[in-house]
Amino acid sequence: MLVVEFKAKGKTTQYSAIDEAIRTVQFVRNQAIRYWMDNRGVGQKELYRLSKTLRAEFPFAKTLNSSACQAAIERAYSSIARVHDNWKKSIPGKKGYPQFKKNCRSVEYKTSGWKLSIDRKQITFTDKNGIGKLKLKGTWDLNFYQIEQIKRVRLVRRADGYYVQFLVDAENKIDTKPTGKTIGLDVGIKEFYTDSNGHTEPNPKFYRTGEKRLKFRQRRVSRKKKGSTNRKKAINRLGRVHLKISRQREEHAKRVARCVIQSNDLVAYEDLRIKNLVKNHCLAKSINDAGWYQFRKWLEYFGVKFGRITVTVNPAYTSQQCSNCGTLIQKSLSTRTHVCKCGFVLDRDWNAAINILKSALSTTGHVGTWVKDRNASGDSTSTQVGAILPEQVGSVNEESPP
């Protein structure tokens, strides 16, 4: 699947209609959550019937396309199913109980309720909500895809305007030549990452850089009267600063991940639990600012796109273990140099990156003819002719004599 995004250009009345559609989706979703709370055990079919009931009872819900209401029901059911899955898996802590939404930002249509123009530069929403025709601004070209390939269309509201997203059923793979290189990555706060070759990528720290501007905009919001138009404008300006920082962090992770994947055949990195790491209140802001999750997400995405191998390893003792002799050397986070009894001295992150690569190479599987068919390696029948069952035929030794 491929997500193609465009900036939506329209009139103020059209933007108001989009906001009304988003509020309707929020209403349908919250009603589905309430119905599930009052009637435990109901499934997705019962929630679909609730959607029909709501459309018949409330006129504003009927103006929205039925597929958009169904998509809102699916959102509600996905949050309900997540709770059941967490209960079955006995995940410790909170199970992600469904919450009522008070600030939805998108409305999703399926294969009905919208129509593209002939040149694929405009989209018209054909339901009775009054959105009408919107211009699509962007660099993507939808003419490469058939209309049947577009499975869903989503309208998204952000601080800097409205966007249209298309979910296209298309393969996104590129054939590339092997490079013959492997690499291990150790992400950090001081440096964005350190690889097994000793190269370090600097951490841009976008949030720390824009924190002064964020504080200024936050003070402007706190000084405005609640419910006033000026407060809404101040909130929008604050949201734009947050949006800029998030886009900078995402674009940086995307650019670095693409370069790493294109330069190596195998990329190894730690399977970090970011949710547990941010519980440390001293490092939570710096960890979130680094954007490790976005980096891992784009590594795996480009790994599939370019046909590269991405391997996650257990992060336990990668920084403590010596990459030269394997001895565990206990050290605190403030100790940035690895010094071993064997005389091996190396940067802490570089040492961890080497251990990550070694662990990945030792855990990758081996697939060959012998694994698929044991007789292809020279094994005879399972039992010799005329022999009793305990007399099994041994495998042919293919190794060279010592």
C-alpha positions in Angstrom: 0.0 0.0 0.0 1.1 3.5 -0.8 -0.1 6.8 0.8 -0.1 9.8 -1.5 -0.8 13.2 0.1 -1.9 16.6 -1.4 -2.6 20.0 0.0 -6.3 20.8 -0.4 -7.2 24.3 -1.6 -10.8 25.5 -1.3 -13.0 28.3 0.1 -13.8 29.1 3.7 -17.2 27.5 3.4 -15.7 24.3 2.2 -13.3 24.2 5.1 -16.3 24.7 7.4 -18.0 21.8 5.8 -14.9 19.6 6.3 -14.9 20.6 10.0 -18.5 19.6 10.2 -17.8 16.2 8.6 -15.0 15.7 11.1 -17.3 16.5 14.0 -19.9 14.0 12.6 -17.2 11.3 12.5 -16.3 12.1 16.0 -19.9 11.8 17.1 -20.4 8.4 15.4 -17.2 7.0 16.9 -18.0 8.2 20.4 -21.6 6.8 20.1 -20.1 3.4 19.1 -17.8 3.4 22.1 -20.7 4.3 24.4 -22.8 1.5 22.9 -20.0 -1.0 23.5 -19.6 0.1 27.1 -23.3 -0.4 27.8 -23.5 -3.7 25.9 -20.3 -5.7 26.5 -19.7 -8.4 24.0 -21.1 -6.7 20.9 -19.2 -7.2 17.7 -18.5 -5.2 14.6 -21.8 -6.2 12.9 -23.8 -4.7 15.8 -21.8 -1.5 15.6 -22.5 -1.3 11.8 -26.2 -1.6 12.6 -25.8 1.2 15.1 -24.4 3.4 12.3 -27.6 2.9 10.4 -29.7 3.8 13.4 -27.7 7.0 14.0 -28.1 8.0 10.4 -31.8 7.5 10.6 -32.2 9.4 13.9 -29.9 12.4 13.4 -30.2 14.4 10.2 -26.6 15.8 10.3 -25.3 12.2 10.4 -27.3 11.3 7.3 -25.6 14.1 5.3 -22.3 12.4 5.6 -21.5 9.5 3.2 -22.4 6.1 4.6 -18.8 4.8 3.9 -17.4 7.6 6.1 -19.7 6.5 8.9 -18.6 2.9 8.5 -14.9 4.0 8.6 -15.7 5.8 11.9 -17.2 2.6 13.2 -14.1 0.7 12.1 -11.9 3.1 14.1 -14.0 2.6 17.2 -13.9 -1.2 16.8 -10.1 -1.2 16.3 -9.7 0.5 19.6 -12.0 -2.1 21.2 -10.2 -5.0 19.6 -6.9 -3.7 20.8 -8.1 -3.9 24.4 -9.2 -7.6 23.9 -5.8 -8.5 22.3 -3.9 -6.9 25.3 -6.1 -8.9 27.7 -5.4 -12.1 25.9 -1.7 -11.5 25.7 -1.6 -10.6 29.4 0.3 -7.4 28.7 1.2 -5.7 32.0 0.1 -2.2 32.9 -2.7 -0.3 31.2 -4.6 -2.2 28.4 -5.4 0.8 26.3 -9.1 1.1 27.3 -11.1 3.1 24.6 -11.5 6.8 25.3 -13.9 9.3 23.9 -12.4 11.6 21.3 -12.8 15.3 21.7 -10.5 16.6 19.0 -10.7 14.4 15.9 -8.8 15.7 12.9 -9.7 13.5 9.9 -12.6 12.0 8.0 -12.1 8.9 5.9 -14.1 7.8 2.8 -14.0 4.4 1.2 -14.6 3.9 -2.6 -17.7 6.0 -2.6 -18.5 9.6 -1.7 -15.8 11.2 -3.9 -14.8 11.6 -7.5 -11.6 12.6 -9.2 -11.4 15.0 -12.2 -10.1 13.8 -15.6 -6.7 15.4 -15.1 -6.6 14.1 -11.5 -5.9 17.6 -10.2 -9.2 18.1 -8.4 -11.5 16.0 -6.2 -15.2 16.4 -5.6 -16.9 15.0 -2.6 -20.4 14.0 -3.7 -22.2 13.5 -0.3 -24.7 16.0 1.1 -22.2 17.5 3.5 -21.4 20.4 1.1 -17.6 20.0 0.8 -17.7 20.1 -3.0 -14.7 20.4 -5.3 -11.2 20.9 -3.9 -7.9 21.6 -5.7 -5.0 19.2 -5.1 -1.6 20.8 -4.7 1.4 18.5 -4.7 4.2 16.8 -6.7 2.6 13.4 -6.9 0.9 12.3 -10.1 -2.2 10.2 -9.7 -2.3 9.4 -13.4 0.1 6.5 -12.7 -2.6 4.7 -10.8 -6.0 3.4 -11.8 -9.1 4.6 -9.9 -9.7 1.0 -8.8 -6.3 1.1 -7.0 -7.4 3.9 -4.7 -9.0 2.1 -1.8 -9.6 5.0 0.6 -9.5 8.8 0.7 -8.9 10.8 3.9 -9.3 14.5 4.7 -6.9 15.6 7.4 -6.9 18.9 9.2 -3.6 20.3 10.5 -2.5 23.6 11.9 -1.4 24.9 8.5 -4.4 23.8 6.5 -6.2 20.7 5.1 -4.8 17.7 3.3 -6.1 14.9 1.1 -4.6 11.5 1.5 -5.1 8.6 -1.0 -4.4 5.0 0.0 -3.2 3.3 -3.2 -2.9 -0.4 -3.7 0.4 -0.5 -5.5 3.8 -2.1 -4.9 6.6 0.2 -4.0 9.8 -1.8 -4.6 13.0 -0.8 -6.4 15.6 -3.3 -7.6 19.1 -2.4 -6.4 22.5 -4.0 -6.7 24.1 -5.5 -3.6 26.8 -3.4 -1.9 28.5 -6.2 0.0 28.4 -4.1 3.2 26.9 -4.8 6.6 26.4 -2.3 9.4 25.3 -2.1 13.1 23.7 1.1 14.5 23.6 2.3 18.1 21.3 5.2 18.5 21.9 7.7 21.3 21.3 11.2 22.7 24.7 12.7 22.3 25.0 11.5 18.7 22.0 10.5 16.6 23.6 7.2 15.8 27.1 5.5 15.8 27.7 2.7 13.3 30.0 -0.3 13.6 32.5 1.5 11.3 33.0 4.4 13.8 31.0 7.0 11.8 28.7 9.2 13.9 25.7 11.2 12.7 25.1 14.4 14.7 21.8 14.8 16.6 20.1 17.9 15.3 17.9 18.3 18.5 15.0 20.1 16.7 12.9 20.4 19.8 15.7 21.9 21.9 16.4 24.5 19.1 12.7 25.5 18.8 11.9 25.4 22.6 12.4 29.1 23.0 9.9 29.8 20.3 7.4 27.3 21.8 7.6 29.0 25.2 6.9 32.4 23.5 3.8 31.0 21.7 2.6 29.2 24.8 2.7 32.4 26.8 0.7 34.1 24.1 -2.0 31.4 24.4 -2.1 31.6 28.2 -2.7 35.3 28.2 -5.7 35.2 25.9 -9.3 34.8 27.2 -10.7 31.3 27.0 -13.2 30.8 24.2 -12.1 34.0 22.4 -11.2 34.3 18.7 -7.7 35.6 19.6 -7.1 32.5 21.7 -8.0 30.3 18.8 -5.5 32.2 16.6 -2.8 31.9 19.3 -3.4 28.2 19.5 -3.1 27.8 15.8 0.2 29.7 15.8 1.5 27.4 18.6 0.3 24.4 16.6 2.3 25.6 13.6 5.5 25.7 15.6 4.9 22.1 16.9 4.1 21.0 13.3 7.3 22.4 12.0 9.4 20.6 14.6 7.7 17.3 14.0 8.2 17.7 10.2 11.9 18.5 10.7 12.3 15.4 12.9 10.5 13.2 10.5 12.3 14.5 7.4 15.7 14.0 9.1 14.9 10.4 10.1 13.7 9.7 6.6 16.8 11.2 4.9 19.3 9.4 7.2 17.4 6.0 7.0 17.3 6.1 3.2 21.1 6.8 3.0 21.9 4.0 5.5 19.6 1.4 3.6 21.0 2.3 0.2 24.6 1.9 1.3 24.3 -1.5 3.1 22.9 -4.9 2.4 22.2 -5.6 6.1 21.4 -3.1 8.8 21.2 -4.1 12.5 19.8 -2.0 15.3 18.5 -2.5 18.8 14.9 -3.5 19.6 14.4 -0.6 22.1 11.2 -0.2 24.1 10.8 3.6 23.8 7.7 3.5 26.0 9.7 2.2 28.9 12.7 4.5 28.3 10.8 7.7 28.5 9.7 6.8 32.0 13.0 8.3 33.1 12.0 11.9 33.6 15.6 13.1 33.4 16.0 11.8 29.8 12.4 11.7 28.5 12.6 15.0 26.6 15.9 14.2 25.0 14.7 10.7 24.0 11.6 12.0 22.4 13.5 14.7 20.6 15.9 12.2 19.1 13.1 10.5 17.2 14.3 6.9 17.5 10.9 5.4 16.6 10.7 7.5 13.4 14.2 6.4 12.4 13.4 2.7 13.0 10.1 3.0 11.1 11.8 4.5 8.0 14.6 1.9 8.2 12.1 -0.9 8.0 10.1 0.9 5.2 13.2 1.5 3.0 14.5 -2.0 3.8 11.4 -3.4 2.1 11.4 -0.9 -0.7 15.1 -1.5 -1.7 15.2 -5.2 -0.8 17.6 -4.8 2.1 17.7 -6.9 5.3 16.9 -5.1 8.6 17.6 -7.1 11.8 16.6 -6.1 15.4 18.7 -7.5 18.3 18.2 -7.6 22.0 19.6 -4.4 23.5 20.8 -6.1 26.7 24.5 -5.7 27.5 25.4 -4.3 24.1 27.1 -1.3 25.8 28.6 -3.4 28.6 30.1 -6.3 26.6 33.5 -5.9 25.2 33.5 -6.4 21.4 37.0 -7.7 21.4 37.0 -10.4 24.1 33.3 -10.6 25.3 34.0 -9.6 28.9 31.2 -7.6 30.6 32.5 -4.3 31.9 29.9 -2.5 34.0 29.8 1.3 33.4 27.3 4.1 34.0 25.8 6.3 31.3 28.3 9.1 32.1 31.2 6.8 31.1 31.6 7.4 27.4 34.8 5.3 26.8 34.9 1.5 26.9 38.1 0.3 28.6 38.6 -3.5 29.0 41.0 -5.6 31.0 42.3 -7.0 27.7 43.6 -3.6 26.8 40.9 -2.8 24.3 39.9 0.9 24.4 37.1 2.3 22.3 34.2 4.7 22.3 31.2 3.4 24.2 28.8 3.8 21.3 31.2 2.4 18.7 31.7 -0.7 20.9 28.0 -1.2 21.2 27.5 -0.9 17.4 30.0 -3.6 16.8 28.2 -5.9 19.3 24.9 -5.2 17.7 26.3 -6.2 14.3 27.8 -9.4 15.7 24.6 -10.3 17.4 22.6 -9.7 14.2 25.0 -11.8 12.0 24.8 -14.7 14.5 21.0 -14.7 14.6 20.2 -14.4 10.9 18.9 -17.7 9.5 20.5 -19.9 6.8 18.2 -21.2 4.1 19.4 -23.8 1.6 18.6 -27.0 -0.2 19.6 -29.2 2.8 17.1 -27.5 5.0 14.3 -28.0 2.6 15.1 -31.6 1.6 17.5 -33.6 3.8 17.9 -36.3 1.1 19.5 -33.8 -1.2 22.6 -33.7 1.0 23.3 -37.4 0.5 21.1 -39.1 3.2 19.9 -42.5 2.3 16.6 -44.1 3.4 15.5 -43.8 6.9 16.0 -47.5 7.6 18.2 -50.1 5.9 16.5 -52.8 3.9 15.8 -55.8 6.1 17.0 -54.1 9.3 15.0 -53.4 12.4 13.7 -49.9 13.2 16.4 -48.9 15.8 19.1 -49.4 13.1 18.8 -45.9 11.5 21.0 -44.9 8.6 23.3 -42.1 9.5 23.9 -39.0 7.5 26.7 -38.8 5.1 29.6 -36.7 6.5 30.4 -34.1 3.9 33.1 -32.3 5.8 36.7 -32.7 4.9 38.8 -35.1 7.1 40.8 -33.4 9.8 
